[in-house]
Amino acid sequence: MSTVIGITMGDPCGVGPEISVRALAGMTPEERATIRIYGNLATLEAARAALGITIDLTPHVVDLPIEGAPLAFGQLSPIAGDAAFRFIEKAVRDAEAGAVGCIVTAPINKEALNLAGHHYDGHTGMLRSLTGSKAAYMLLASDRLKVIHVSTHVSLQEAIRRSTTERVLATIRAGDAHLKRIGYAAPKIAVAGINPHCGENGLFGTEDDDQIAPAVEAARAEGIDAHGPISADTVFYRAYAGAFDLVVAQYHDQGHIPVKLVAFDTAVNVSVDLPIDRTSVDHGTAFDIAGKGIADHGNMNSAIAYARKLVSGAAKRG
């Protein structure tokens, strides 16, 4: 596997260019040699100037054109949305060809992306489409709490529909395989219930008994150490305290809220079950501060560190 990390710059009008440049500048020369930023050099130079950093970006940039670059920071733009898509598309093709070991994505703006005619719900759906994958799962990873999601960017009503036995089982399998890959010999996986108190024996809904419990039983029959469904109001605390290595969340907010509460600045978004590896920052484009040189690149550093684990094959538990 290639040890090259391909950072996609994200929306040119957001903080992606700044956090990419700041992360690159903070690396050792050896680390920097493995970095390729898929973006636009003129935009990255503008970000470098805003940061007051002196570093030669040219050797590390896969320069893709943007009409009128550098665009104004902090502005919603379909031109920027199209550029963000093209950065990702190029990085994906290079990863498929083996030239890049893992992609690290800076934030995109979904509205700009859709204004440009690229109709995706976010990075994960786009990557699934670009790679022709049938499924991809969003895993949020922090030191003490890891969560994988059955569904993400859909309405709550649709999320409940998607929590089928088959889909929950597939999510458990994907999470188990990923944790084994990064060094957990026998991951202990908790599956969150979808209704309050897991439905309280049907008083508050039957989805937990009818859809989720059979998935847990099937996973256990396959040798996966799965437990649940467990009431969502306690399972995340128990996992954070060390009882479980991973929680399967049934929908976006159920999984995102606890992770962002305990690891807002450090949690890494990982795409699981794609044919290529991808990690990401877990924050948005922050148009309100873009171009001001004040964006925090700590989350980008965490995403790059996780990517290095994946490409090195030397990831250890935790």
ABEGO torsion letter per residue (X at the ends): XBABBBBBAEBAABAAAAAAAAAAAABBAAAAAABBBBBBAAAAAAAAAAAGBBBBAAAABBBBBBBGOBBBBGBBBAAAAAAAAAAAAAAAAAAAAGABABBBBBBBBAAAAAAAGBBBAEAAAAAAAAAGBABBBBBBBBAABBBBBABBBBBAAAAAAABBAAAAAAAAAAAAAAAAAAGBABBBBBBBBABBGGGGGGAAEAAAAAAAAAAAAAAAAAGBBBBOBBBAAAAAAAAAAGABABBBBABAAAAAAAAAAABAAABBBBBBGBABBBBBBABBAGAAABGAGABBAAAAAAAAAAAAAAAAGABBBX
